[in-house]
Amino acid sequence: MSTQQEFYEKLATAVNDLDEEQTAALAREAVEKGYDAWETIEQGLVAGVDRAGKLFDEEVYFIPELLIAADAMYAGLDILKPHVKRSGEAHKAKVVIGVIQGDTHDIGKNLVRLMLDVGGFEVIDLGRDVPPQTFVDRAKEVGAEIIAIGTLMTTTMEGMAEVIRILNQEGIREEFIVIIGGAPISQSYADKIGADGYGSKASHAVYLAKQLLEKRKEVAA
């Protein structure tokens, strides 16, 4: 493991250990060392929160610990975000994001929003417990290119399919890229409901969104 990788591991551990002060100190050190800010966010901060999320799934951590981990991540993010090398204008697409109706868990959604934001997208956050029709109406209103829908509950997954049904009913399905994600979601479910993409981790959101945008441009060319 390289010295830089060891540093990212140390940063991820600080987040996972709920140590906000250490996380902020390491973020400042990353800036001083000239480490790439985006890479530091992805491999340090987000990796740490992902680990905390796994501990939550295993019932080692609970909601308070998860929130403290998120606070630690944001402390580091405040320091690193101004140093992120922004993508070119080609990726200034608008993304409407939210948690589907019936689900009030938004930590995962907030991570995806964060990754899209620092990745150069304009993000319109609808929050949590969002009705399917609201995703469609807001996407049309702001001229979004991507609709991103999340859930952590199997009981609300059908709402994702409803968003796509509404787009089809209104004859505007082809105007939007629809990506979905969350703990109970799989690629097979994305295929089943006709979503354009599925992300298993918040850190994959930017790559997925850019990949789908490029694919759309190639088809349109």
N, C-alpha and C positions, 0 to 999 in steps of 0.2 A: 504494500500500500504506500502510495506516494505521500510526501509531507502534506500536500494540498488535500488529498483524500482523507488523511488523518484529521486535518482541520475540519473538514465538512462533517466527519463522524463526530468530532467533539461538539460541534454546533448542534447537530441533530440530537445528541445525547442531552445537551443542556435544555433543549425544548421538551424532550420527552421526560426529563427529570423535573419539569415545571419550574425551571430556574430562569426567571425573567431577567434578572440582573446580569447573570452570566451570558445569557443569549445576546443581550444588548452589547456587552463588552466584546464578545467574539465578532459580532457584526461590525463593530467599529474597527476591530483588528483586521477583518477581511478587507475593508476599504483601504486601510493603511498599507496592507500588503499588495494591494492592486489586484486582488482576485476578482474575477468576473462576477458582477452583482447578481445577474440572472442565475448563473450556475450555483452561486452561494445560496440563493433563495431556494432553488429546486433541490439541491443535494444536501443542504443543511436544514433550513427552516421547515420546508414542506416534508422532507423525509422524517423529521422529528415529530411533526404533527401526525403523519401517517402511522408512525409507531404508537403514538398515544391512542389513535383510533383503533388500532389492533388490540391494545390493552383494554379499551372500552368494550370491544366486541367479546373479549374473553372475560369480561366482568371483573377485571383487575382494577381498572379505572372506572369512574362513574362521571356523571355530567359535570360536577364541580372541577374534577381533575382535567377533563377535556377542555373546559373553558379557560382554565389557568394555562394549559398548553397553548391554546389559541392566543392568549394574551402575550405569552412569551414570544410566540412567532411574530405577532404584530409589532412587538417592541423591536425585534430585529429588522422587520420589514421597513419600519419608519426610517431606519438608518440606511438601509440598502437601496430602497426604491429610487431615490433621486439619482443613483449611480447606474441604473439599468440602461443599457444601450437599446434605445427604442428601435423597433422595426421600421421599415420604410412605409410610406403612405399606402403601399399595396395591401397592407394588412390592417388598415384602419377601418375595418368592417364593424358594423354594429351588431351586437349580440344582446338579445333579450333573454334573461336568465331568471329562473325561479324554481321553487319547490312546489310540486303539484298539490292541488286541493286535498285536504285531509291529513297532510303531514306538516308538522311544525318544527321538524329537525332541520336546521339550516347550516350547521358547521361545514358539512361537505360542500354545500352550495357556495358558501362564503370562500372556501379554498379555491374552488373553480373560478369564481369571480375574480379573486386575487390574481390567479395565474393568467387569466385572459387580460386583465387590466395591465399587468406589467409586461405582457406579451405584445402590447400595442393595439389592442382592440378597444372600441368604445362600448362599455358595458352598461346596459340598462337593467338594474336589479329590481325585480318585481316582489322580492321577499319570499315569504313562505305561505303555504295554504292558498295557493293561487288557482282560481278556476280555469279550466281549459280554454274557455272563450276569451279570458283576459290575455292569455299568451298570444292568441291570434290577433285580437284587437290592438294590443300594444305594439306587436311586431309590424302591423300595417301602419299604425300611427307614426312610428319613428323611422320607418323604412329600413328595418333590420334585415340582415342577410342570414342570420343564424338565430334559431330558437333553441335554447338549452334548458332541458327539464330534468330535475332531479327528484328522487325520493329515497327514503330509507325504509319504507314500509311496503310489504307485499300487497296490503289491502288497498293501496292507492295507485298501484302500477297502471290500472286500467285508465286512469286519467290521462296518462301519456298517450295512449292509443286514441283517446277522445280528441286530443289536440290535432292529431294527424287526420282523424275523420272530419273534423271541422274544416281543416285546410282543403281537404278533398271536396267537401260539400260546397265550399265557396269557390272552387275552381282555381285556387291559388297555391296548391301544394308545391308546384315547381318553383315558386318564387322564394322559397325558404329552405335552408338546410336545417334539419332537425337532428339534434344530438341529445342523447339521454345518458343518465348515469345514476349511481347509487348502489348500496350494498346488495340489494336483491336483484339487480339488473344484470343481464348477460347479453352476449352478442346474439344468441338465438332469440331472445325476446325482442331485441332491436330489429332483427330481421323479420320477426313475426308481425310486428305492428307497422313495419315500413319506415322506420327511422333511418336516417342517413348514416349515423355513426353512434358508437358506444364507447365510453371511456371508463376504464376500471379504476383509474386514479386521477386525482386533481391535476397532477403534473402532466398528464397526457392530454389535457383539454386543449392547450394551445396548439400542440402538434396536430391533433385531430382536426381542429377547426381550420388551421392553415392548409392542411392536406386536402380537406373537402372543398375549400375555396379554390385552390389551385386546380383541382379536378373539374370543378364547375367551369372555370375559365377555359380549360382545355376543350371541354365539350362545346362551349359556346363559340370558340374560335373557328 
